[in-house]
Amino acid sequence: MVQASINFDISEGESRKETGIALACMERDDVLEQAREIAVYLAHLHGTVTIDCVTLEMQARGLHPELLGNAAGSVFRGPQWRFTGRWQKSARVSNHARVNRVWELADD
């Protein structure tokens, strides 16, 4: 029987996280930029926004949010966003009611 080794190294974990994020975003720059612009628009309109809100608006505009793939996790990355501390269950069936962060613009 082979025993797996479990490594603990926060620096290496952070490095791999950033590498993974960069890879997820690399070929999705256009759709990611559209999603970010929509997120800002919705935050100005409603005060707060979730990824579900962005997805719905993308669909309403004839865009294809599924093209974001794992880059969807980068829509709210950056200093302009602040996590409100609130969570909201996702209405998307494929998300199995998992919770999404609720975001607001940091400068508002």
TARAJO-V855121 format. One record per residue. N is the residue number from 1. RES is the residue in three letters. SS is DSSP state (alpha for helix, beta for strand, coil for the rest). PHI is phi in radians with two decimals (999 if undefined). D_FIRST is the distance of its C-alpha to the first C-alpha in Angstrom with 2 decimals. Layout:
((N	RES	SS	PHI	D_FIRST) (N	RES	SS	PHI	D_FIRST))
This chain:
((1	MET	coil	999	0.00) (2	VAL	coil	-1.58	3.81) (3	GLN	coil	-1.80	6.44) (4	ALA	coil	-1.36	9.70) (5	SER	coil	-1.73	12.90) (6	ILE	coil	-1.88	15.93) (7	ASN	coil	-1.77	19.22) (8	PHE	coil	-2.15	22.60) (9	ASP	coil	-2.78	25.66) (10	ILE	alpha	-1.06	28.58) (11	SER	alpha	-1.11	30.49) (12	GLU	alpha	-1.15	27.76) (13	GLY	alpha	-1.08	27.28) (14	GLU	alpha	-1.11	31.06) (15	SER	alpha	-1.08	31.24) (16	ARG	alpha	-1.17	28.69) (17	LYS	alpha	-1.08	30.56) (18	GLU	alpha	-1.11	33.86) (19	THR	alpha	-1.11	32.53) (20	GLY	alpha	-1.11	31.23) (21	ILE	alpha	-1.11	34.60) (22	ALA	alpha	-1.07	36.52) (23	LEU	alpha	-1.13	34.62) (24	ALA	alpha	-1.12	35.18) (25	CYS	alpha	-1.55	38.88) (26	MET	alpha	-0.89	39.54) (27	GLU	coil	-1.73	40.73) (28	ARG	coil	-2.13	42.00) (29	ASP	alpha	-0.95	44.71) (30	ASP	alpha	-1.13	47.55) (31	VAL	alpha	-1.21	46.13) (32	LEU	alpha	-1.15	44.68) (33	GLU	alpha	-1.11	48.14) (34	GLN	alpha	-1.09	49.76) (35	ALA	alpha	-1.10	47.41) (36	ARG	alpha	-1.14	48.19) (37	GLU	alpha	-1.11	51.92) (38	ILE	alpha	-1.13	51.70) (39	ALA	alpha	-1.05	49.83) (40	VAL	alpha	-1.10	52.65) (41	TYR	alpha	-0.98	55.26) (42	LEU	alpha	-1.15	53.78) (43	ALA	alpha	-1.14	53.42) (44	HIS	alpha	-1.14	57.09) (45	LEU	alpha	-1.28	58.06) (46	HIS	alpha	-1.98	56.14) (47	GLY	coil	1.63	55.16) (48	THR	coil	-2.37	51.43) (49	VAL	beta	-2.74	48.98) (50	THR	coil	-2.16	45.45) (51	ILE	alpha	-1.14	43.43) (52	ASP	alpha	-1.08	44.47) (53	CYS	alpha	-1.06	48.09) (54	VAL	alpha	-1.11	47.54) (55	THR	alpha	-1.05	45.84) (56	LEU	alpha	-1.07	48.77) (57	GLU	alpha	-1.18	51.33) (58	MET	alpha	-1.07	49.66) (59	GLN	alpha	-1.08	49.83) (60	ALA	alpha	-1.07	53.45) (61	ARG	coil	-1.58	54.28) (62	GLY	coil	1.38	52.78) (63	LEU	coil	-1.57	49.86) (64	HIS	coil	-2.09	46.27) (65	PRO	alpha	-1.06	44.04) (66	GLU	alpha	-1.11	40.96) (67	LEU	alpha	-1.23	41.36) (68	LEU	alpha	-1.14	40.37) (69	GLY	alpha	0.95	36.73) (70	ASN	alpha	-1.20	34.71) (71	ALA	alpha	-1.17	37.88) (72	ALA	alpha	-0.99	39.25) (73	GLY	alpha	-1.21	37.48) (74	SER	alpha	-1.82	39.85) (75	VAL	coil	-1.00	43.12) (76	PHE	coil	-1.79	43.77) (77	ARG	coil	-1.42	42.56) (78	GLY	coil	2.27	45.37) (79	PRO	coil	-1.23	47.91) (80	GLN	coil	-1.33	50.20) (81	TRP	beta	-1.87	47.86) (82	ARG	beta	-2.32	47.36) (83	PHE	beta	-1.23	45.00) (84	THR	beta	-1.35	47.28) (85	GLY	beta	1.60	44.76) (86	ARG	beta	-1.80	45.03) (87	TRP	beta	-2.17	42.55) (88	GLN	beta	-2.42	43.46) (89	LYS	beta	-1.13	41.50) (90	SER	coil	-1.28	41.23) (91	ALA	coil	-1.52	43.38) (92	ARG	coil	-1.20	41.48) (93	VAL	alpha	-0.97	39.84) (94	SER	alpha	-1.16	36.88) (95	ASN	alpha	-1.55	36.19) (96	HIS	coil	0.93	35.70) (97	ALA	coil	1.07	38.14) (98	ARG	coil	-1.13	36.09) (99	VAL	beta	-1.66	38.30) (100	ASN	beta	-1.95	39.95) (101	ARG	beta	-1.22	41.57) (102	VAL	beta	-1.82	45.35) (103	TRP	beta	-1.96	46.85) (104	GLU	beta	-2.44	50.33) (105	LEU	beta	-1.26	52.06) (106	ALA	coil	-1.20	52.17) (107	ASP	coil	-1.54	55.80) (108	ASP	coil	-1.54	57.13))
